[in-house]
Amino acid sequence: METQPKTEQRIDPDELLALVTKIFERCDMDKRDASLLADSLVFADIRAVHSHGVLRVPEYVKKLTRDGVNPQGRPEIIRDSGACMVVDGGNSMGQIGANFAMEQAIDRARTAGIAAVGIRGSNHCGAMAYFAVQALAHDMIGLATTNALPTMAPWGGAERLLGINPLAIAIPAGDEFPIVYDAAFSGSSHGKIRVHQQKGLTLPEGWALDKNGQPTTDPAIAIDGLLAPIGGFKGTGLAMIMGILSSMLSGASYGTELGNMEDGPKPGQDGHFVAAIRVGAFEDVDRFKSRVDRAIRQIHECRLATGFDRIYVPGEKEQICQEDYRRDGIPLNAVTLADLRQVAKAVGIDTAPFL
């Protein structure tokens, strides 16, 4: 297997956004929803989270045109109780329902101090940080989690029973970058394994298992096998908890009710959970941000272990990448670019002006 990534090409983020928006419009989405969906993918790519970036476009086009997701689905509030709400996504793409839900949570937290929204009737919603960071501009802490198609065995098992069910939390800071944690409770996601496969790279140890529950570093075997829970039994427990928050509070499907890797997900069965916490309801905002800054600097100033030249806080690497990629373009590998060109051609778009 190759040890070096295949050729990458730098793509202007605005041109990439315009192309992907156009592709989703051709899938019968209105311009606002198509732009939001495209923006969520470019957001991931520009932060170097390519597993949830435009690599997903062919999969999303298939969902919207063949697999039963409603390109014109409209989310609506179906239960409203104080600081708590339930939103039905209307079988729209998950980004549409989750974005609507986070907007409701932020608006309600302005008066209630804290608000939470469960979402049902939804589908795959991409990188959860996309929703959590929306709270930052309002001096709020954002939280977002989702259930996911079962790809992971519980610790000690060899059967796909759990989704990797990621959690994202965004915490505002003052002079420092905000803290943005976004991670699943597996060693990795299927998307990242696909990226490694596209680049011809082996996997780090601890990411995946084969069908019999034995460790593997071969991405092809991993895709047909199992994702490994991070931290052993701890990852199993946290994945279960996020799955329950994302599904059982709103009535969405949980675990194997979502479908399976062989037959694919059942449309409109995903669930998510978002929350917004207004810092000013608990503490003086400037004092809070100043203390977060000090906590970040304390990490930066920590004495380094052998082999390390810097310590990062959650979200810092992604922010640095964002600045680099905004300036110099997003590096996309040859397979992702070929897939984009192919799917654009299939919906009648000439990619020459964009790629």
C-alpha positions in Angstrom: 0.0 0.0 0.0 1.2 3.5 -0.8 2.6 5.6 2.1 2.2 9.0 0.4 -1.1 10.7 -0.3 -2.2 11.1 -3.9 -2.0 14.5 -5.6 -4.1 17.2 -4.0 -5.4 20.4 -5.5 -6.2 23.7 -3.7 -9.7 24.9 -4.4 -11.0 28.3 -3.6 -13.6 27.9 -0.8 -16.1 30.4 -2.4 -16.0 28.6 -5.7 -16.4 25.3 -4.0 -19.4 26.6 -2.1 -20.9 28.0 -5.3 -20.5 24.7 -7.1 -21.9 22.5 -4.3 -24.8 24.9 -3.8 -25.6 24.6 -7.5 -25.5 20.8 -7.3 -28.0 20.7 -4.5 -30.3 23.1 -6.2 -30.4 20.6 -9.1 -31.6 18.1 -6.6 -34.8 20.2 -6.1 -33.7 22.1 -3.0 -34.5 25.8 -2.8 -31.5 28.1 -2.9 -31.5 28.9 0.9 -31.5 25.2 1.9 -29.0 24.2 -0.9 -26.6 27.0 0.3 -26.9 25.9 3.9 -26.3 22.3 3.1 -23.3 23.2 0.9 -21.9 25.6 3.5 -22.0 22.9 6.2 -19.7 20.7 4.0 -17.3 23.5 3.0 -17.2 24.5 6.7 -15.9 21.0 7.5 -13.4 21.0 4.6 -12.0 24.5 5.5 -11.4 23.2 9.0 -9.6 20.1 7.6 -12.4 17.8 8.7 -12.5 16.3 5.2 -14.5 13.2 6.4 -17.6 15.5 6.7 -16.8 17.8 3.7 -17.6 17.7 0.0 -16.5 14.1 0.0 -20.2 13.6 1.0 -21.7 15.3 -2.0 -22.3 12.1 -4.1 -23.8 10.4 -1.1 -26.1 13.4 -0.4 -27.2 13.7 -4.0 -28.2 10.0 -3.8 -30.2 10.6 -0.6 -32.0 13.6 -2.2 -32.8 12.0 -5.5 -33.1 8.3 -5.0 -33.1 7.3 -1.3 -36.2 9.0 -0.1 -35.0 12.2 1.6 -37.3 15.1 0.9 -35.3 18.0 -0.7 -38.1 20.4 0.2 -38.8 19.1 3.7 -39.6 21.8 6.2 -38.7 21.5 9.9 -41.4 22.6 12.5 -41.8 22.8 16.2 -44.1 20.0 17.4 -43.7 20.3 21.1 -42.9 23.4 23.1 -42.5 23.4 26.9 -40.6 26.3 28.4 -37.0 26.0 27.6 -37.5 22.6 25.9 -38.7 21.9 22.4 -39.1 19.1 19.9 -38.6 19.7 16.2 -39.7 17.4 13.4 -37.3 17.8 10.5 -39.9 16.9 7.8 -37.5 14.3 6.4 -35.2 17.1 5.2 -31.4 16.7 5.2 -30.2 16.8 8.8 -28.5 20.1 8.4 -31.8 21.8 7.7 -33.5 20.5 10.8 -30.5 20.9 13.1 -29.9 24.4 12.0 -33.5 25.4 12.6 -33.4 23.7 16.0 -30.2 25.6 17.0 -31.8 28.9 15.9 -34.8 28.1 18.2 -32.5 27.1 21.1 -30.5 30.4 20.8 -33.6 32.5 20.6 -35.2 30.8 23.6 -31.9 30.9 25.7 -32.0 34.7 25.3 -34.8 34.8 27.9 -34.6 31.4 29.6 -30.8 31.3 30.0 -30.6 27.8 28.7 -32.6 26.0 26.0 -32.6 22.5 24.5 -34.2 21.1 21.4 -34.6 17.4 20.3 -35.0 16.7 16.6 -36.7 13.8 14.9 -37.7 13.1 11.3 -34.3 13.9 10.1 -31.3 12.5 8.2 -27.5 12.7 8.2 -26.4 16.2 9.5 -22.7 16.4 8.9 -20.2 17.9 11.3 -21.8 18.8 14.6 -19.5 21.7 15.3 -21.3 23.6 12.5 -24.3 23.9 14.8 -22.5 24.3 18.2 -20.4 27.3 16.9 -23.6 29.2 16.0 -24.0 30.0 19.7 -20.6 31.7 20.0 -21.8 35.0 18.3 -24.4 35.3 21.0 -22.1 34.8 24.0 -23.5 31.4 24.5 -22.1 27.9 24.8 -23.4 25.6 22.1 -23.9 21.9 22.3 -24.9 19.5 19.5 -25.0 15.7 19.2 -26.6 13.2 16.9 -27.3 9.5 16.6 -25.7 7.7 13.7 -26.1 4.5 11.7 -24.6 1.5 13.7 -21.0 1.0 12.7 -19.4 0.3 16.1 -19.4 -2.7 18.3 -19.7 -2.2 22.1 -16.5 -2.8 24.0 -15.8 -6.6 23.9 -18.3 -7.2 21.0 -18.1 -8.0 17.3 -21.4 -6.7 16.1 -22.5 -3.3 14.7 -24.9 -2.1 17.4 -23.9 1.4 18.2 -23.5 4.6 16.2 -20.4 6.7 16.8 -22.8 9.4 18.0 -20.5 12.5 18.1 -20.7 15.4 20.5 -19.7 19.0 19.7 -19.4 21.8 22.3 -18.4 25.4 21.5 -17.3 27.7 24.4 -16.6 31.4 23.8 -13.3 33.0 24.7 -11.9 36.5 24.8 -8.7 37.1 23.0 -8.0 33.4 22.3 -9.7 31.2 19.7 -13.0 29.7 21.1 -12.8 26.2 22.4 -14.6 23.9 19.9 -14.7 20.2 20.6 -16.2 18.0 18.0 -15.5 14.2 18.2 -17.2 10.9 17.9 -16.9 8.2 20.5 -15.0 5.8 18.1 -11.4 5.8 17.2 -12.5 7.4 13.9 -15.4 7.8 11.6 -16.1 5.9 8.4 -15.6 9.2 6.5 -12.0 9.5 7.8 -11.3 5.9 6.9 -12.6 6.6 3.4 -10.2 9.6 3.2 -7.3 7.3 4.2 -8.4 4.8 1.6 -8.6 7.5 -1.1 -5.1 8.7 -0.2 -3.7 5.1 -0.1 -2.7 5.4 3.6 -2.9 2.8 6.4 -4.9 3.6 9.5 -3.6 4.5 12.9 -3.8 1.7 15.4 -7.0 1.8 17.5 -9.3 3.1 14.8 -10.9 0.0 13.5 -11.6 -3.8 13.8 -12.3 -6.4 11.2 -15.5 -8.4 11.1 -14.4 -10.6 13.9 -13.5 -7.8 16.3 -9.7 -8.0 15.7 -7.7 -4.8 15.2 -6.8 -3.7 11.6 -5.0 -0.8 10.0 -6.3 -1.7 6.4 -9.0 0.9 5.5 -10.7 -1.6 3.1 -11.0 -4.2 5.8 -12.1 -1.5 8.3 -14.9 -0.3 6.0 -16.3 -3.8 5.9 -15.6 -4.3 9.6 -16.2 -2.4 12.8 -15.2 0.9 14.2 -13.6 0.6 17.6 -14.9 2.6 20.6 -12.5 5.2 21.9 -11.2 4.5 25.4 -12.8 1.0 25.4 -15.8 0.8 27.6 -15.8 4.5 28.1 -16.5 5.2 24.4 -19.3 2.6 24.5 -21.0 4.3 27.4 -20.7 7.8 25.9 -21.9 6.7 22.5 -25.0 5.1 24.1 -25.7 8.3 26.1 -25.4 10.5 23.1 -27.6 8.2 21.1 -30.3 8.3 23.8 -30.2 12.1 24.1 -30.5 12.4 20.3 -33.3 9.9 19.8 -35.4 9.0 22.8 -36.2 12.6 23.9 -37.7 13.4 20.5 -39.0 10.0 19.4 -36.4 9.5 16.7 -35.0 6.0 15.9 -32.2 4.6 18.0 -29.3 2.3 17.1 -30.3 -0.5 14.8 -33.7 1.1 14.3 -32.0 3.5 11.9 -31.0 0.8 9.4 -27.7 -0.9 8.7 -24.5 -0.5 6.6 -25.6 -3.2 4.1 -29.0 -1.8 3.3 -28.4 1.8 4.2 -30.2 4.2 6.5 -34.0 4.5 6.6 -34.9 8.0 5.5 -36.3 10.4 8.1 -35.4 8.3 11.1 -32.3 10.2 12.4 -32.5 12.3 15.6 -30.3 15.1 17.0 -30.1 17.1 20.1 -28.9 20.7 20.5 -28.7 23.2 23.3 -27.6 26.8 24.0 -26.4 28.2 27.3 -26.3 32.0 27.7 -23.2 32.8 29.6 -24.6 36.0 31.0 -27.4 34.1 32.8 -24.7 32.5 35.0 -21.7 34.9 35.1 -20.4 38.2 33.9 -19.5 37.5 30.2 -16.2 39.4 30.2 -15.1 37.7 33.3 -16.1 34.3 31.9 -14.2 34.9 28.7 -11.1 36.1 30.5 -11.0 33.0 32.6 -11.4 30.8 29.5 -8.5 32.7 28.0 -6.4 32.0 31.1 -7.3 28.3 31.0 -6.3 28.1 27.3 -3.0 29.9 28.0 -2.3 27.5 30.8 -2.5 24.6 28.4 -0.3 26.5 25.9 2.4 27.1 28.6 2.4 23.5 29.8 5.9 21.9 29.9 6.1 19.7 26.8 6.6 16.0 26.8 9.4 14.5 24.7 8.5 14.5 21.0 6.1 17.4 21.1 6.6 21.0 20.1 3.2 22.5 20.8 0.0 21.8 22.7 -3.4 22.7 21.2 -6.7 23.2 22.8 -9.9 21.7 21.1 -10.7 23.6 17.9 -7.4 25.4 17.6 -5.9 23.3 14.8 -9.1 23.6 12.9 -9.1 27.4 13.3 -5.5 27.6 12.0 -6.4 25.5 9.1 -9.4 27.6 8.4 -7.2 30.7 8.1 -4.7 28.9 5.9 -7.4 27.4 3.6 -9.3 30.6 3.3 -6.2 32.3 2.1 -4.6 29.6 -0.1 -7.5 27.3 -0.9 -8.8 24.0 0.4 -6.7 20.9 -0.4 -8.9 18.2 -1.9 -7.6 14.8 -3.1 -7.9 13.5 -6.6 -10.7 11.0 -5.8 -12.9 13.6 -4.1 -12.4 16.0 -7.0 -13.2 13.3 -9.6 -16.4 12.4 -7.7 -17.4 16.0 -7.6 -16.9 16.4 -11.3 -18.9 13.2 -12.0 -21.9 14.1 -9.8 -22.0 17.6 -11.2 -22.0 16.3 -14.8 -24.8 13.9 -13.8 -27.0 16.8 -12.8 -26.0 18.9 -15.8 -23.4 21.3 -14.4 -20.1 22.2 -16.1 -17.4 22.2 -13.3 -14.8 24.1 -15.4 -15.6 27.5 -13.9 -15.3 26.1 -10.4 -12.6 23.4 -10.4 
